[in-house]
Amino acid sequence: MFYFLTLCLCDDGMEVKLKQGIVRGHLSSSYEEKNYLAFEGIPYAKPPVGDLRFAPPEPAEGWDGVLEGNKLYTCAQLLPLPYIWGPSGTEDCLYLYVYVPGDTIIKDAKLPVIVHIHGGAFMLGSPRSMALPDYLMDQDVVYVTMNYRLGILGFLSTEDAVVPGNMGLKDQSLALKWIKENIHEFGGNADSITITGLSAGGASVHYHYLSPMSKGLFSRGISHSGTALQTWALTENPLQKAILVAKNVSCDTDTTQKMVACLRSKSHKEIIIAIDGLFVLISAIPPTPFGPVIEKGGHNPFIDDHPYKLLKEKKVYDVPWINSNVKDEGIFPVGFFLHMKKMDYIAENWDTVMPSAFDMNDTVENSLKKEIVNKIKTFYYGSDLVTANNAENLVKAFSDRYFFVDSELATRTHSAAVTSPVYFYFYNFLPESNFQLRGIKPGVAHGLDAKLLYKWIILANLKSKEKQMMIVLTNFLKKFATTGVPEINGVKWDPIEPNNKDIKYLEINSPDDIEMNTMDKLGSNEFWNSLPINENNHIY
């Protein structure tokens, strides 16, 4: 009788029977109005509340009856934006979302699986705002996104066995394990899983290559504008930051055990608001006060050594990897400075605020900070004053510091550590609907490529060239997810040659202008490597 009931429940093709229970999807339509099934809000981990706050994720339990897959979640976070500053989201948020083409599940379809990890500096964001399925579901792929814990709730570390850290990355790894074990029930190919990510999501993808916890859970990956070697992708001195927050909510910090017990007794909103004291200039600088750490103590670490050292020692999951950047990455965060009219303040307080803005508070000796930030000002501005009218100079500085220099280092070091191909693309397509800020020419800002793959909720309707580019990019991603070999518009895409001083890369200028090219450097490497900043190749 029960067996007959199960068959009836799943007979309409919109229900999937998992080990946890039955989940029912709902019908939706893509950008080109193709039908797809959405299974939204499937729990992959127990709610990380109470004693599970700051703890590694535990697999979700099952449920009775039919789970209606129609709910979207946002993990608790601090929104640093003007006029809406404050806590948002919920602590019970470890759910994932599966999207399947068509209006019925074909279990043996073995479609390629694309898993996207949203960005947001490990501090904010969600699939519902930064990774919608509208564009990718024009393609015949299974698309999966997930929530993971953010900020202090996802990345607190006491630098010992009490809370080693990296809960957010461990969340992602557990989600990948769930996908590997269950995606065939949705018609996906568990042996063809491509993980992708933007910014902090891109850095997360790269971290999964370095973690034994994620080995074997995916087949290939793409990092859009983010790697494990970016300055903002590794948090130094996490215990100091944890203590500051604990003191802000009146917690005893005599021992890490007492501190964590007290933090668990506070509401998540109290804790999130208390991190604001770590920011300088605006409530997003430095970008990642709580993020990935090198774990000390505890069992089964996600990562227990420096990512650059792991790459140099070739401790890397050896499957294909694509890395990328866009032309004007540094529009973030300079756009925030302009929007909030902070350029005069920056000019007047350069010596004191720029060590934080350039994310070097924990990696440069205090006695050298003033000298270094003034060298940076001279290099990018010469004798000119820092003003809102020449903010493009600051865009170049942040492009190099936050993205280009470390991205090139990651690309070269990773390619030398593996036998699988490593590819790079540089995105230079300026959308028609791009807005302009005073002091900056219209530019290809951080994330503009990924937003045409994984739709952002704030993105307006696509204009003609943008639509063409979206089609080009989604076709490319489907082909890579299917074959493991990247190709765009028939252009042969050559991988990096580790021993070649020049980097082969694909240059994407428009839907009709895509070609292979070479460059000897991505950013102002010599200048930044001349500075005594204790990161990556300056340590090992």
Order of alpha helices (4+ residues) and beta strands (2+ residues): alpha-beta-beta-beta-beta-beta-beta-beta-beta-beta-alpha-beta-alpha-alpha-beta-alpha-beta-alpha-alpha-alpha-alpha-beta-alpha-alpha-alpha-alpha-alpha-alpha-beta-alpha-beta-beta-beta-beta-alpha
